[in-house]
Amino acid sequence: MSRRALPIFTKLLSGGGSTTTTRSVTYMPRPGDGTPRPVTLIPGDGVGPLVTGAVEQVMEAMHAPVYFEKYDIHGDMKTVPPELIESIKKNKVCLKGGLKTPVGGGVSSLNVMLRKELDLYASLVHCFNLQGLPTRHQNVDIVVIRENTEGEYAGLEHEVVPGVVESLKVITKFCSERIAKYAFEYAYLNNRKKVTAVHKANIMKLADGLFLESCREIASKYPSIQYNEMIVDNCSMQLVSKPEQFDVMVTPNLYGNLVSNVAAGIAGGTGVMPGGNVGADHAVFEQGASAGNVGNEKLVEQKKANPVALLLSSAMMLRHLQFPSFADRLETAVKRVISEGKYRTKDLGGISTTQEVVDAVIANLE
């Protein structure tokens, strides 16, 4: 072999001249894992049908192995229809648009009723920077894990005498321990380094004190994960000044709702943050932070609701169903559309309609 040909031969042997892309084996399915799975679908109120419709279109374009059982449920209903509960219990998984909760008037929240009925004790919201989306802070990657069944959301309110209302905050060791365990287990399985417990035990010494005591007990069983505690008012200030210090946060019910919305606002807005609610047997995936645009009639009329949060939540759902390659394809396509910046809804500084964003995501599927 000539001296001139030797470097070329060496390069070919090392793979430097190859144009083939190698793919590592990341998931070996069991026989039957490709069987299409039923998912309960709740389009919900306001922009809900728009964004759940977006998910349906993308799932169909991907040929994802799921099919939907749709239920027409609305936030002004007084109870959760039994046929919906039966469907979720059968399918184990649900995808949900926003349900509008009436303010005041003694009407219970259908969202809260659903969580209690299915014992969806853990709410998870992932707040992170998306490439190409300008935000005040960079390197934000926070997972807020919130206890979902008790605390101020226990619904134990009554009028003692006219003009005096008593609302009970309930904290139990059982619920505090299981949410703490879920947070540390999540951190362990996802290679997260730190868990921060958010509390107000300096004032609510017994209730939040019990929550902290439970977190400390669970933390002692995960020595590889750093654990710290932060009072909720200081936590709010730290979030808006130095959010990159946070990794996984575990909170009681009300604080988690507030903290996740602040974190979402810092990282790019509620329209792009995925989330879900999970229990031992069931999971409901929805927009991560509060869907404040659910009742925005103007968005409905113009058909300009942002579908990104629910698309990313449906990617989380696909992973939950053990369809990781479909989840990766969907997430990659959504992130590519955001990064390119050509198709964005008004909340992200653009003028695109929901359908234009959906078409762009489908065009970027690989």
C-alpha angles and dihedrals in degrees: 000000000000121000090241093056095048098079091048091050091048091050091051092050091051092051094247093126096044119111094190116110114224119213122206119227104253102158131026109194124216117237108283096021090120093062109122112257126219116236124190110233126202110185090188129184137328110349091003096097090048095054096038088049087054090055092049091053094049093046090052092048090051092046086230113187095246135096128192133237103201125211125189100224127160134193095239093064113114096220139019107260110247092227089061092052090048091051094051092045089051097044096035090211133074135181114206138192119207120294114208111233114209112237113237123331095109094274112143120231112257088208091059092044090053092051092049095044092053095033092236091174100169125063115192125193121179113206115187142145116265116214111253095020109109116227135166092246131043131203092039112157110151130160114199114200113190132187104244110191111051141019115078089344093066087102094225101145132140141162109250094190129342108297095017120092124183120205119187124215110206122199121174131187091230095056093040092052095047094049090047090049091049091051094050092043090051091050092048095048094045098045093248117161107205141034120198119197112211117208150143097222092139087073106018093047099168102037100038089030089063090048091053093045089054092048091051092051092052093042090059089064093057104055093164092063120075114233130199139160131224133186109241097240092051088044091057091052093046091050094058095041105037111006094159089076091072126084115160119003124195118197145166116257107275097036090052092055091053097041095048092052092049091048091048092051091051094049098048110297140290091281093074104036118102125209149153147191120239139185135173093283110013141043132198117195122202143139105314105227126038112302096228090168095060093104097035101128093186091060090049093050094046092040091227102131115141110248096184098095093052092043090055090044089054088053087056088050092052090053089048088054090050096250097126099160092054089048091051093049092050095045093046092051093049093048091048091054091049092046094050090051097205096114116042133141123238095268088061094047098266138105102225126131123234090255093052091054091047092050090050091051092049090049089054096050113117 
